[in-house]
């Protein structure tokens, strides 16, 4: 996949199709870990350059709306998974002597 930075004005409406928000959330739930944008593109079968731009914008909107979080490596995940107390407890040390 080549660099998605193309000359699409940010406010311009693009004609194309990209996965709906629900499909992106379902993918991340099923996969169980954050995914890079290129992985989301591949797994959801986004083919054209215009559709990849629409997906990029949709991911940005989902970040803005709190439906997704982005980690330090640039991967997209679900906010509930990032704050899941059981996940966090797996990585905490238990005190010795108990």
Secondary structure, DSSP 8 states (H G I E B T S, - for coil): ------S--TT----S----HHHHHHHHHHH-S-B-HHHHHHHHT--SHHHHHHHHHHHHHHHHTTSEEE-TTS-EEEHHHHT-HHHHHHTS---TT-
